[in-house]
Amino acid sequence: MRTKGKLRLCNDGECPCLQIWTANHPVAAAESGEWGDSYPAIRLVGKSSFDMKAEPYIEHIYYGEIPLNIATADARHLVACWNAVEDAGGDPATLQAENKRLREALERLVSMKALATPKERSSEVKVRAIFARAALGKESA
């Protein structure tokens, strides 16, 4: 099961919350800022064994930071991909078949050396890079 229908970003991506919405409710949010793992821990506080006590706190391990502009682009990309599947009738297999058809057409063009001018070859490299990034699941922009 999955949520049906198209998605949208809160306030068309202008809101820093980066929530991804269905028609009625949020279903996800893109992360921005520092990211990592958090877990509960206990530390002993006090100057001597007579006044020592256990104090709970949250420990954070930070792995990196996601800039807001990157998180916004990621959220827009997720929404666009989801909506492309919806436009294909909600069937990911249909979208994959179209992707395969386009890839094969591009390969035929390249094998026929139909891209003769430097400008056309530059376009071919860009298209190949887009397909490669798509295959790796990375943003194409």
Backbone torsions as a table, in degrees:
resi	resn	phi	psi	omega
1	MET	NA	147.4	174.1
2	ARG	-151.3	164.3	176.6
3	THR	-67.5	131.7	178.3
4	LYS	-95.4	155.4	176.8
5	GLY	98.5	168.7	-178.0
6	LYS	-77.3	155.9	177.5
7	LEU	-108.6	164.0	176.1
8	ARG	-147.3	159.7	175.7
9	LEU	-92.8	146.6	176.6
10	CYS	-56.1	125.6	-179.9
11	ASN	52.1	40.0	178.8
12	ASP	54.5	33.5	177.3
13	GLY	85.2	0.4	179.5
14	GLU	-83.4	-19.4	180.0
15	CYS	-80.6	132.9	-179.2
16	PRO	-69.6	-8.8	178.7
17	CYS	-69.2	-25.6	179.3
18	LEU	53.5	34.3	176.3
19	GLN	-73.7	142.0	176.4
20	ILE	-105.3	124.3	-172.0
21	TRP	-114.6	149.8	161.8
22	THR	-87.1	-167.3	177.1
23	ALA	-63.9	-28.7	-171.5
24	ASN	-114.1	-25.3	-171.5
25	HIS	-157.3	159.1	176.2
26	PRO	-74.3	146.5	178.0
27	VAL	-121.1	-16.9	-178.6
28	ALA	-164.0	170.6	173.8
29	ALA	-146.3	137.4	176.0
30	ALA	-79.0	140.5	-179.3
31	GLU	-85.7	141.4	171.4
32	SER	-139.0	163.8	-178.2
33	GLY	85.6	-160.3	-179.7
34	GLU	-67.9	143.6	177.7
35	TRP	-137.1	154.8	180.0
36	GLY	169.1	-153.4	-179.5
37	ASP	-112.7	145.9	175.4
38	SER	-128.3	142.4	177.8
39	TYR	-152.7	152.0	179.0
40	PRO	-72.7	145.7	177.9
41	ALA	-145.0	169.2	178.8
42	ILE	-129.7	135.0	175.1
43	ARG	-124.5	152.0	177.1
44	LEU	-94.2	128.8	180.0
45	VAL	-123.6	150.5	-179.6
46	GLY	133.6	162.1	-176.6
47	LYS	-92.6	-23.7	-180.0
48	SER	-144.0	173.6	-179.4
49	SER	-67.2	-16.3	-179.7
50	PHE	-78.8	-31.1	-179.4
51	ASP	-114.0	14.1	-179.7
52	MET	-72.5	138.0	175.2
53	LYS	-144.2	159.0	178.3
54	ALA	-88.1	135.4	-178.7
55	GLU	-127.8	122.9	177.4
56	PRO	-78.9	148.6	175.6
57	TYR	-156.2	172.0	178.7
58	ILE	-106.4	123.7	178.0
59	GLU	-91.7	138.7	179.5
60	HIS	-122.3	135.2	171.6
61	ILE	-117.3	114.2	-177.6
62	TYR	-95.5	133.4	179.9
63	TYR	-103.4	-23.2	-178.1
64	GLY	172.5	-168.4	-179.5
65	GLU	-137.4	139.2	177.4
66	ILE	-108.2	112.9	178.9
67	PRO	-61.4	148.6	-177.6
68	LEU	-57.9	-39.2	-178.8
69	ASN	-66.3	-34.5	177.3
70	ILE	-71.3	-43.2	178.8
71	ALA	-61.9	-39.7	178.4
72	THR	-64.1	-44.2	178.3
73	ALA	-63.4	-40.6	177.8
74	ASP	-61.7	-44.8	-179.8
75	ALA	-62.7	-43.0	178.5
76	ARG	-62.8	-39.3	179.6
77	HIS	-65.2	-43.8	178.0
78	LEU	-59.9	-45.5	179.8
79	VAL	-63.6	-43.3	-179.6
80	ALA	-62.5	-41.9	178.8
81	CYS	-64.4	-45.7	179.1
82	TRP	-59.0	-47.0	-177.0
83	ASN	-68.0	-29.8	175.4
84	ALA	-64.8	-39.5	176.3
85	VAL	-64.0	-42.7	177.6
86	GLU	-61.9	-40.2	178.5
87	ASP	-64.3	-26.8	178.6
88	ALA	-85.6	14.5	178.6
89	GLY	91.7	13.8	179.2
90	GLY	77.8	11.3	-176.6
91	ASP	-111.5	106.5	179.3
92	PRO	-58.1	-30.8	179.9
93	ALA	-63.1	-37.2	177.6
94	THR	-63.1	-42.9	179.4
95	LEU	-66.1	-41.0	178.1
96	GLN	-64.2	-38.4	178.3
97	ALA	-64.4	-40.9	178.0
98	GLU	-65.7	-40.7	177.1
99	ASN	-60.5	-43.5	178.5
100	LYS	-62.9	-42.8	-179.8
101	ARG	-61.6	-44.2	179.7
102	LEU	-66.3	-40.3	179.1
103	ARG	-62.3	-44.5	179.8
104	GLU	-64.5	-38.4	177.6
105	ALA	-63.5	-41.8	178.5
106	LEU	-64.2	-43.4	179.7
107	GLU	-62.1	-38.4	177.2
108	ARG	-63.2	-43.0	178.6
109	LEU	-61.2	-44.3	-178.9
110	VAL	-65.9	-43.2	-178.7
111	SER	-66.6	-28.1	177.7
112	MET	-84.1	-1.7	-177.9
113	LYS	54.0	39.7	-179.5
114	ALA	-73.3	-15.2	-179.2
115	LEU	-94.9	93.2	-169.1
116	ALA	-94.2	-38.2	-174.7
117	THR	-82.6	156.8	177.3
118	PRO	-56.9	-37.5	179.3
119	LYS	-63.9	-43.4	178.7
120	GLU	-65.2	-39.3	178.1
121	ARG	-64.6	-37.7	177.0
122	SER	-62.3	-41.0	177.4
123	SER	-63.8	-38.9	178.9
124	GLU	-61.9	-43.2	179.6
125	VAL	-61.9	-41.8	178.8
126	LYS	-63.0	-43.6	-179.6
127	VAL	-64.7	-43.4	177.5
128	ARG	-60.2	-40.6	179.6
129	ALA	-64.8	-39.5	178.4
130	ILE	-63.0	-45.3	178.7
131	PHE	-63.4	-40.4	-179.8
132	ALA	-64.0	-44.2	178.6
133	ARG	-64.7	-39.0	178.7
134	ALA	-63.5	-40.5	179.4
135	ALA	-64.9	-31.7	178.5
136	LEU	-86.2	-4.9	179.4
137	GLY	79.2	23.9	-179.6
138	LYS	-102.7	161.6	-178.9
139	GLU	-65.1	143.1	-176.4
140	SER	-92.2	-7.2	-177.7
141	ALA	-90.7	NA	NA
